[in-house]
Amino acid sequence: MARSAILNIMVQAAAKAGRSLTRDFGEVENLQVSRKGPADFVSNADKAAEKIIFEELQYARPTYSFLMEEGGEVKGEDGQHRWIIDPLDGTTNFLHSIPLFAVAIALERNGEIVASVIYNPIMEELYTAEKGAGAWLNNRRLRVAARRKISDCVLSTGIKVTGTKNDALTLKQLGQIAPSCAGIRRTGSASTDLAWLAAGRLDGYWEAELGAWDVAPGLLLVKEAGGFISDYSGKNNSIFNGEVIAGNEIIQAKLLKEIRSI
C-alpha cells in the first residue's frame, strides 16, 4: 500500500518507540514503576516511548500541537493540527509480560481525525488508516466483520472493577449483554480492541472512562474499515467524553440500544 508523507512520519515514530518498548519488555522485572491510580500504572518504558514519539513528530512537523497521555498538552503555532498520542496503551499488560499493548498515534486536523497508527511491536502488527484511504493491517486491507446477530458475536469491553459508579454499571451491562452473545473478551488495551474490531476479529466493543488518546487512533481505523462508532448517547466523532460503542452498522446499533436501556 502507498502511504502519504504524513503517515510515513507517524509509522516511523511508532516503529522507533516500538523498538524501545520491545527492549524494555524483555526487562520488565527491572523497570522502575510508580502507581498513578488503581489498575493504572506508568513506567519508565512508557515515558521513554512518549519522549521518542514527541521528538520524532516535533522534528518532522515543528508547528503542530500535541495531546499526550503522560506529557499532557503542548501548544504549537499551527492552530489546525494536533498529534494525539498514547505511547503505551496496555501498560498493565506490559508490566505483566502480556504481549497485548500498542503504540497509538492519531493526527487531528480542525477537530477531525485524519490519520492513525496503532502498532503492536511484539506481534509485529501495524494498523494504519487515513481519511478516505481505508484501514490496513501491515499490507492487508481491513473490513469489519459482517455478522448481524448479537448471538453470533464476540464482543469486548473494559472491566476495571475498582469500586467506582461506572464499574458497577459495567458489571450490570455485562450481566445483560454476556448471555446474549457468543463471548466477551477483555484485551486491556482500548487501541487493540478498536484495531481488532476493524480487522474483524471482534464484532463489537463498548467502554467508558477512556481518554482521547485511547479513542482517537482506533476511531478512524473502525470508520475506514466500514464500521460505526459513537458515544453512549449515539453522538458520532466524539473522542473527549470517554465513551465508545463500535461495530458494523447493525451490531453497533444493537449494542447502542442495549447500553442505553440499562
Phi and psi in degrees as a GROMACS rama.xvg file:
@    title "Ramachandran Plot"
@    xaxis  label "Phi"
@    yaxis  label "Psi"
@TYPE xy
-87.0615  133.188  ALA-2
-111.701  148.377  ARG-3
-72.6959  167.481  SER-4
-60.6055  -40.9051  ALA-5
-67.4098  -39.2447  ILE-6
-69.6255  -35.7027  LEU-7
-61.1454  -39.275  ASN-8
-61.3843  -43.8729  ILE-9
-66.0912  -41.8271  MET-10
-63.3011  -43.0307  VAL-11
-62.7261  -40.3325  GLN-12
-65.9144  -43.5593  ALA-13
-64.7246  -40.4422  ALA-14
-65.151  -41.1753  ALA-15
-66.1157  -43.0369  LYS-16
-64.3224  -37.9559  ALA-17
-62.1385  -37.7421  GLY-18
-64.7586  -39.2031  ARG-19
-64.2063  -43.8703  SER-20
-66.0747  -36.9223  LEU-21
-62.7444  -41.4493  THR-22
-62.1441  -45.4693  ARG-23
-70.5421  -27.879  ASP-24
-61.7429  -31.0709  PHE-25
-80.1272  -5.77588  GLY-26
-125.581  33.7928  GLU-27
-55.4127  -40.5603  VAL-28
-66.963  -20.0643  GLU-29
-95.4283  -2.08738  ASN-30
-69.4023  141.614  LEU-31
-85.4594  122.359  GLN-32
-122.024  133.826  VAL-33
-116.288  151.289  SER-34
-102.756  125.594  ARG-35
-88.706  -27.3677  LYS-36
174.852  178.728  GLY-37
-56.2015  127.075  PRO-38
54.5333  28.1565  ALA-39
-139.426  98.3638  ASP-40
-109.851  155.266  PHE-41
-132.558  138.423  VAL-42
-125.257  170.318  SER-43
-60.207  -34.3318  ASN-44
-62.0503  -42.1774  ALA-45
-57.8088  -51.1309  ASP-46
-66.0057  -38.8796  LYS-47
-65.8306  -40.917  ALA-48
-64.36  -41.3236  ALA-49
-64.9046  -39.4512  GLU-50
-61.5934  -42.3992  LYS-51
-61.1128  -48.0294  ILE-52
-63.0462  -45.4369  ILE-53
-57.8974  -48.3503  PHE-54
-65.8207  -40.2057  GLU-55
-65.1396  -46.2761  GLU-56
-72.8561  -37.7273  LEU-57
-66.4062  -36.6259  GLN-58
-63.7797  -41.388  TYR-59
-75.3416  -37.0982  ALA-60
-136.221  78.5521  ARG-61
-66.0393  -14.9147  PRO-62
-97.4533  -5.17274  THR-63
-76.6344  151.793  TYR-64
-86.2214  168.869  SER-65
-134.141  145.889  PHE-66
-131.746  113.769  LEU-67
-125.541  147.934  MET-68
-61.8323  -46.1334  GLU-69
-88.6815  -43.487  GLU-70
-89.4876  -4.82391  GLY-71
73.8891  -148.918  GLY-72
-101.673  135.76  GLU-73
-125.362  117.365  VAL-74
-81.1123  134.554  LYS-75
-111.339  172.232  GLY-76
-70.6977  -29.2581  GLU-77
-75.8245  119.314  ASP-78
-87.6656  0.799525  GLY-79
-105.599  -26.9699  GLN-80
-116.711  140.872  HIS-81
-147.03  133.232  ARG-82
-84.9482  134.387  TRP-83
-117.056  122.049  ILE-84
-131.367  130.462  ILE-85
-120.124  105.626  ASP-86
-71.1194  -23.8561  PRO-87
-151.388  88.1637  LEU-88
-89.8572  109.673  ASP-89
114.154  39.2796  GLY-90
-60.6094  -40.9171  THR-91
-63.5978  -40.6056  THR-92
-58.7055  -47.6766  ASN-93
-55.3887  -46.3411  PHE-94
-72.9443  -12.4756  LEU-95
-108.422  16.0676  HIS-96
61.0857  29.8113  SER-97
-96.4154  120.556  ILE-98
-81.7202  38.1028  PRO-99
-112.909  85.6625  LEU-100
-154.397  164.674  PHE-101
-151.693  152.038  ALA-102
-88.7271  128.109  VAL-103
-129.123  126.674  ALA-104
-135.479  133.696  ILE-105
-129.564  150.597  ALA-106
-112.359  122.841  LEU-107
-102.994  130.284  GLU-108
-123.859  116.322  ARG-109
50.4922  43.8406  ASN-110
84.5135  1.41504  GLY-111
-120.814  136.157  GLU-112
-75.9707  124.224  ILE-113
-119.141  -11.7757  VAL-114
-155.128  144.243  ALA-115
-145.191  147.159  SER-116
-137.407  130.677  VAL-117
-128.844  122.344  ILE-118
-130.657  121.365  TYR-119
-101.82  105.673  ASN-120
-72.313  -25.9368  PRO-121
-73.9556  -43.0416  ILE-122
-86.008  -5.61974  MET-123
55.532  45.8978  GLU-124
-112.095  117.896  GLU-125
-113.231  112.069  LEU-126
-100.502  130.197  TYR-127
-135.893  151.849  THR-128
-154.425  144.025  ALA-129
-131.633  147.348  GLU-130
-56.7115  122.889  LYS-131
82.0705  -1.26125  GLY-132
-116.526  7.92745  ALA-133
85.7368  173.915  GLY-134
-114.882  144.016  ALA-135
-137.77  144.602  TRP-136
-113.871  113.249  LEU-137
51.5819  -111.709  ASN-138
-112.335  18.3927  ASN-139
-108.933  128.504  ARG-140
-71.9219  143.475  ARG-141
-106.851  146.777  LEU-142
-138.351  141.371  ARG-143
-65.166  156.969  VAL-144
-64.0339  154.445  ALA-145
-103.342  10.0139  ALA-146
-61.952  146.023  ARG-147
-114.807  -16.9384  ARG-148
-109.912  132.28  LYS-149
-57.4831  -33.8735  ILE-150
-63.2225  -20.3429  SER-151
-95.3625  -3.53067  ASP-152
-96.6218  143.44  CYS-153
-99.8166  122.562  VAL-154
-113.397  163.248  LEU-155
-134.931  149.652  SER-156
-152.268  174.439  THR-157
-102.927  133.552  GLY-158
-126.849  96.9535  ILE-159
-87.6889  -44.7673  LYS-160
52.333  58.622  VAL-161
-110.26  13.1482  THR-162
89.9508  8.17864  GLY-163
-85.0564  167.166  THR-164
-59.4278  -38.7862  LYS-165
-68.4999  -33.5245  ASN-166
-62.9865  -41.4204  ASP-167
-63.3534  -38.5734  ALA-168
-66.6608  -40.492  LEU-169
-60.4633  -43.38  THR-170
-63.8572  -37.0285  LEU-171
-65.1572  -41.9994  LYS-172
-61.1784  -43.57  GLN-173
-60.3012  -42.4481  LEU-174
-60.6558  -30.8596  GLY-175
-87.6176  -38.824  GLN-176
-86.493  -38.985  ILE-177
-55.242  -43.1251  ALA-178
-65.9569  -17.7722  PRO-179
-100.253  -0.291756  SER-180
-119.017  175.843  CYS-181
-79.535  -18.3691  ALA-182
170.109  156.306  GLY-183
-118.543  135.422  ILE-184
-120.896  155.01  ARG-185
-137.095  104.181  ARG-186
-83.6439  -27.2435  THR-187
86.3496  10.3133  GLY-188
-147.967  111.493  SER-189
-62.3501  -38.5574  ALA-190
-61.607  -40.7549  SER-191
-64.9935  -43.3014  THR-192
-54.7653  -48.8862  ASP-193
-70.0282  -37.1858  LEU-194
-65.7673  -42.346  ALA-195
-68.7227  -31.8526  TRP-196
-66.2934  -43.7519  LEU-197
-60.6023  -31.8676  ALA-198
-84.335  -3.60276  ALA-199
84.4034  5.93607  GLY-200
-75.6959  -36.2383  ARG-201
-112.12  150.422  LEU-202
-98.253  -24.7852  ASP-203
-159.653  158.579  GLY-204
-151.984  136.731  TYR-205
-141.984  146.054  TRP-206
-169.642  152.409  GLU-207
-124.487  177.49  ALA-208
59.2743  43.8219  GLU-209
-104.076  155.552  LEU-210
-91.5128  162.809  GLY-211
-57.2703  -35.677  ALA-212
-69.2378  -22.0268  TRP-213
-75.3776  -32.1085  ASP-214
-97.6491  -42.6177  VAL-215
-56.497  -48.5595  ALA-216
-63.5564  -42.1722  PRO-217
-73.8382  -26.3116  GLY-218
-57.2724  -48.3004  LEU-219
-69.0353  -37.8609  LEU-220
-57.7627  -46.9302  LEU-221
-62.7961  -45.6944  VAL-222
-64.6671  -42.5872  LYS-223
-72.8347  -16.804  GLU-224
-91.9493  8.73196  ALA-225
91.1776  10.4172  GLY-226
-92.6553  175.532  GLY-227
-124.555  144.041  PHE-228
-146.756  136.956  ILE-229
-150.272  176.516  SER-230
-89.3094  -173.66  ASP-231
-69.5902  -17.8583  TYR-232
-89.3901  -7.27967  SER-233
95.3873  1.22589  GLY-234
-74.0509  133.161  LYS-235
-88.7661  156.223  ASN-236
66.7328  10.0516  ASN-237
-87.0738  121.928  SER-238
-113.789  3.68349  ILE-239
-112.736  -1.37465  PHE-240
-102.687  2.62236  ASN-241
80.5112  9.43234  GLY-242
-118.685  139.94  GLU-243
-141.25  133.492  VAL-244
-131.805  124.354  ILE-245
-140.009  154.254  ALA-246
168.812  -170.803  GLY-247
-71.261  176.51  ASN-248
-56.2392  -43.0688  GLU-249
-75.6085  -47.3703  ILE-250
-68.6323  -38.2124  ILE-251
-62.0646  -42.1597  GLN-252
-64.9704  -39.3147  ALA-253
-69.0902  -41.3946  LYS-254
-63.7722  -41.7467  LEU-255
-59.4224  -42.8827  LEU-256
-63.2633  -42.5138  LYS-257
-62.1013  -49.5032  GLU-258
-62.3826  -41.4125  ILE-259
-71.9561  -17.4865  ARG-260
-85.4301  -11.3493  SER-261
